[in-house]
């Protein structure tokens, strides 16, 4: 992440989240866990939490469905977050509780994106070779499912 909020520099810090929702559940509420870079000091952690939960004004409120839809934030945790942005081989890990690994581009012509943040930006439909979450109420594992890779560039208003 690059940038700042007020006087707090957020450059070089990572944020990850694990989430689930079900279109068949009334209102499709999001259940999610927010992970903040363990290297962040308390002011940086507070700023990141406020941004990613939608508690401060900014463009993220238009893009983060957990901020504008019904949602259940089950926790905010400092964590070791490892990320590799190598195109078509991206992966990230959050400690031993979240693991995502991309195997390559989605071979079909169909659009698989939805309300997930970033789908409105230029990016690439991908195959998630591994998508595993094992943290409290969020426990699931998928292999070979579609995903979307793009950059983010949000600012406050």
Secondary structure, DSSP 8 states (H G I E B T S, - for coil): ---EETTEE-TT--EEEEEE--TTSGGG-EEEEEEEETTS-HHHHHHHHHHHHT-S-STHHHH-HHHHS-EEEEEEEEE-EEEE--TTS-EEEETTTEEEEEEEE--SSS----SSTTTTSSEEEEEEEEEEEEETTEEEEESSEEEEEE-------
